[in-house]
Amino acid sequence: MASFSGFVRKSPDVRLASFLAAKGVHAPDDFDWNSEGRGTSLVKEINSLIAELPNLKQDHVKAELDHLASLAIPQTMTAAEQICKAQRISLEGLQGIQDVLLMLAIDHPKILERVDAQTSLMRRTGGKNWSAFQFEDDGKPWALGDDVARQGFVADAIAILELPDHRKREADWYTSIRVHPITGEETAILQATIYVEASAESELTFGPSEGLERQVVQRVVEVGIACNANERIVEICASGGKKMRDKYASSFSKHFAPQSPPPIETPRRDVLLSNLRSHPSFPTEPADGIAKVEVSSLEFYSVGGGFARFEHRGDDETIYQFLERQFGAQSPIHSTGWTITGATLRIMQTPEDGKRPKTLTVTLRSPNTTTIPNKTEAERQFVVVLLERWKLIAPPPEAFQVVDAA
């Protein structure tokens, strides 16, 4: 965990003083908040103020500052913007992530918990404890606001974790707002963090007698979900491996989308659509069994706020040749100010003896949506390998480590 020293030095005076006062730490009127340019002396002075509290209270204040320091990373700022916008909490005028975290800790502690959970989800997106599942766009509504469906999903989470029914549980359902990095379009995301009382653990601690005692600590496990009803995507963040997350996805389908076919797990990595600005070669190998690959549609966004979508299929002309013929130098492929935001690929496989040739259709949308609906697991893995080879999706994220930014 990051030390709170750097966090304290970067925090605005007024907000830091308000936070400390709320915790019972009161600075005198002549306290020098700019001690040696807010260097180590300031931290020492604040530590001296905290030292005036009872011992247990000192530990609580330092632990909370350490926790806030661990959250002072770029992902947390994005998470705060997504959560606070949906709750109509303005961050306008605040002086950076330290100011935001202290404000939430003082005025909106519940929202801070959600920001913490959202940051955790963002850091794990694409990692080993995270999966995204794509539902077919069949137009059938999801029952996301149904209390019975929510209760059923939480009950299933207990069963999936193989915990007794008497375990305490709490589910926090809330909305966040994601902003598209190119178009600025806002999408409401329903999120939930499910907290479940796990098996107890025994550990040594110093008790009231000041001697060593063995204390039973009840642990808590968390399951996080994020539901994008527009794109029909559900993200699940939970430990236990792929099979566990498959069970959560099946439970979500059963309770919230019972009329739709089961979802397919899809990668959630940044798509590299700029590599489609000129006609790519799509290299293949004989073992792939691919007869042809074509880009059948391209979607564009203009800096002026306009959207355009072009679709063209045929053996005699590619979509690139079509755009060149129709628009020449004014084609959005060549014109400045146009960005590719979506594309559809058709991967036509070599026909097997006596069978009709199969075509795999894949749609890519920025910033990180890869739809591979109605595919078998083997086909999904096959398509992901191809997209990586063609440099149309980014490599998997590396493990994230929190470091102290002094």
N, C-alpha and C positions, 0 to 999 in steps of 0.2 A: 504494500500500500504506500502511496506517495505521502511524504511528510507534509505537514501543513505550513512549514516555514515559507516556502515560495508562494503558497496561496495567500498567506497573510500579507506578504509584501506587495502583492499585486491587487489587493482588495481596496476599494474606495474607503476613505476614512469614515464617512458618515455611516455607510452601510455596515462596515465592520464593527463600529462602536455600537450600533443598534443591535446587531446579532449578539455581541458579547453581553450587552446590558440585559437582553432577553434571557440569557443563561445565568444571570446573577453576577456577571463580571463588570464592575463599574470603574471606568477610568476617571481620574481626577480632572477637573476643568483645565488644568495646565499641562495635561498629558501631551507629549510631543509625538504626534503621529508621523512626523517626517524625520524621526531620529536617524541621523547619518544617511539621509537619502533613502529611507525605508529599507535599510540593510539589516544585518543580523542584530543590531542593537534594538531595533523595533521588536523583533521576535522575542528577544530576551526580556524586554519590558512587558510585553503582553504575557509571557510565561510567568513573570513575577506577579502580575495581576491575577492570573488563574491560580497561582499557588496560594493565594489568600482564601480560596474556597476550601470546604471540607475535602478530604482526600478522595472520597468516592465521586463527589461532584467534579473535581478536577479531571478525573479519568473520563467522565462522561463528556465534558466539554472538549477535551483533546481528541477523544474518539470521534466526535461529530465533525470537528475541524479536519481530521485526517480523512474522514469519509468524503467531505466536500472537496478536499484537495484531490482525491482519487477520481472525482467526477469532472475535474477541470480540464477537459479534453475537447477537441473540435466536435466529436460525435454528440457530446452532451448538449452543445449549443444548438445543433440541428434538432435534437430530440426535444429540447425546451421550446423551440419555435413551433414544432409540430403539435405538441401537447397544449401549450399556452394559447395558441391561436384558436384551437377548438373550444377552449374554456373562456375565451374573451379576456385573457390576462395580457395586458400590453407589456411588451419588453422595450418599447420605444424609449430611447434616451438612457438606457442602462449602459454601464461602462464595462462591457465584456462579460465573460463567463463567470468570473468571481462574483461580480455584482448580481448577476441573475441567480446564482446558486444561493447566495446569502439572502436575497429577497424572498425566494421560494421557501427557504428554511424558516424565515421569520413569519411570513404571511400566508403561505400555502404549503404546509408540510405534506399534505396528501398528494398534491401535484408534484412535489419533489420526488416522492416515492414512484410516481408514474414516470417521471423523467428518468429516474434511475433504471427502471425496468425497460424503458424504451431504449436507453443507451446500451444496455446489455444486449437487447435484441439486435440493434444495429451493428454492434461489434462482432456478433456471432453470425450475422447474415452470410450465408455461403459456407460456413464452417461445419465442423463435424457434428455439432449439436443442433443443427438447423436444417429444415427442409421446406420447400415451397411446393404446393400442390395446385395444379391447374384443373379447373372444372370446364366442361364443355359449355360454350356460350349458347345455351338452349333457350334463353329468355325466361326461364322459370325463376320466380323470386326466391330469395333466401329468407328464412324466418329468424333473422339475426336478433330482432327485438323481442322474441317470444320467451317469456320467463320460464315456461315449462321446458322448452328446448335448452335453455341455458342450464337449468338445474340438472337435466338429463346428461348434458355434456360434462358437467362437473362431477356427477356421480360416476360416469364412465372413467374419468381421470383417476378417481380413487381406485377403481377396479384395475385399470391398466397398470397402476403403480403397485398393485397387489398389496394394498394396505387395508386394514380392517375398516368397516363402515363407521366405527365410532371416532375415527381420527377427525380432528378439527380441520375445517377447510374454510377458505374465504376466496371469493372471486371478485376481482375489481374490473368492471367493464367500463370502458371509456372510449372517446373518439379522439383521433389525432388528424391533423391535416398535412398531407404530403404535397409538396410543391414541385412540379416538374422542372428540372434544372434548365431546360431549353425553352419550353413554351410558357412557363409560369402557371400552367393550369393546376388548379387545386383539386385534390381528391380526398374525400373523407374516408378514413380507415377506422373500422371498429376493432378495438383491441381488447384483450383480456389477459390479466395475469392471475393465475390460479395458484394460491398458496395452500399447501397441504402439510399437516403435521406428520412428520416422518418418524421412524423409529428413534427411540431415545439413545443417547450416548452417555457414557460415564467418563468424567474427567476430574483431575485433581485441581483444587482451588483452595485459596485461603479463605476460611469462613470467619464467622463472628469471633471465634475464640483466638484468631490470629494464627492458628495452627493449620496444617494441611488437612483438608477434608475431601471426601469424594462426593461429587455433585452430579446429579442426573440432569442432562441438558436435552430438551426436546428440540430436535432439528426441524427445519422447514425446507421443503423442496418446492420449486417453482416450475410452472408450465406457462409459456407465453404463446399467444396466438395473435395474428394480425389478419384481418379479413378485408380484402379489396373487392367489394361487390361489383364494381364497374368492370374490372378485368377478370373477375371470377377466379381470383387467386387467394389461397390461404397459406400463410406462413406459420410454421410451428417451430418453436424453440424449446427443446426439452432434452435432457440427458437420457441415456439408455439405449442409444443406437437407432438405426433406421427402422427396425421392426416396431419399436415403440412409437415412433412418429407416424408410421403407417397406421397404427391402431388409433391414434388421435385423429388422423385424417378420416378414417372410416367412421369414427364416432361423430365428427363434425358433419360428414355427409348424411349420416342417419338422422341427426337431430335438426340440422339447419337447412339441408337441401335434399330431402327424401325423394323428391320427384326427378332428380337429375342423376345421370350415370356417375359412378364413383370417379374421383379425381385421379390424375396422373401426376407423379412427382416430376418436377421440372427444375432445371438449374436456375439460379437467380444471381447471375453474374453480369457485370456491365457488358452491354453489347457494343461492338465497335463498328457502327454503321458507316463511319467515314471511309472504311475500306471498300464500300460498295459504290463510291462516287464514280469510279471508272469500272468498266466491265471486268470483273475478276476472272481468273482462270479456273478456279475450283479444282485443284489437283486431286486426282484419285489414284487408287491402286487397283490392280486386277482383282485382289481379294475382296474389294468393296462391292463388286457386282453392280456398279453404277453405269447406266447407259448414257445419262445426260443430266446436267444440273442447269436450272435457269432461274433468273430473278423474274418473277411474274408480276410483282407490284412494288412500287416505291411511294413512300409518303414523305412530304416535305413540309417544313415550317419556315415562314418568312419572318425576318426581324420586324416587319411592319404589322405582324399579327395574322397573316394569312396562312391557310392550310391548303395543300393540294395533294391529291392522290391519283396516281396513274397505274393502270393495270393493262398488261399486254402479254398475250401468250401466242406462240406460234413457232413453227419450225423454220420459217423463212426470214424472220426478223426478231432480234432481241428487243427488250424494252429500251435499251440504250440507243439502238438504231432508230427505234420509233420516236423517242424524244428528240433525237438529232434531226430526224426528217421533219417533225412537226414544228419545232421551235428553233432549231439551229443554235446560234450563239446565245439566244435568250432562254435556252433550256435551263431549268433549275439545277441541272447537273453542273452547268458551267457558270451560271450567274452567281455573283456574290450576294450574300444575304439570305440564301436558302440553305437550310440544314436538313439532312435526312433524319427523320424521326421513326421511320418504320419501313420494313421490307418483308416480302414473302418469297421464300425459296421453294422450288419444286424439285425434289430429288427423285429422278426416275430410275428405278432399278432394272437391271437386265432380266428379262422374262425367263422363268424357269420352264423346263419342258412341259408342255401341255397346260401351262398356267398363264393367266393374264398378267401383264407387267404391273408392278405395284409402284405407286407414287407416294412419297412421303412429303407432306406439306408442312413447312415450318415458318412461323411468323415471328419476326424480331421487332421489338419496339424499345426505344430509349426510355429510361436509362438502363433498365436491367430486366426486361421481360422477354422470355423466350417461351413461346407457346408450342407445345408438342402434344396436342390433344389426341386421344383415341389411338395411342401407340402402345405396343407392348413394351415391357421393360427392356428387352433386347434391342428393340428399335430405338428407344429413347437413348440408351447408352451409345448406340451406333451414331445417332445424329449429333450427340454432344461431342464425340471424338472428331467428327467431320467439322463441326463449327470451330473447334479448337485448332484443327489443322489449317482451316481457311482464315484464321485470325479474325473471326467474327464475334467471339466472346473472350472476355479477359480471363487470365489465369485465375485459379482459385485463390482466395485471400490467404495471406500468411497469418500465422498466429499473432495475436495482438498482445502487447505488453504495455503496462502502464509504468511510466518513468516519472520521476520527480523533476518538474520544470522549475528550477530555482529562479 
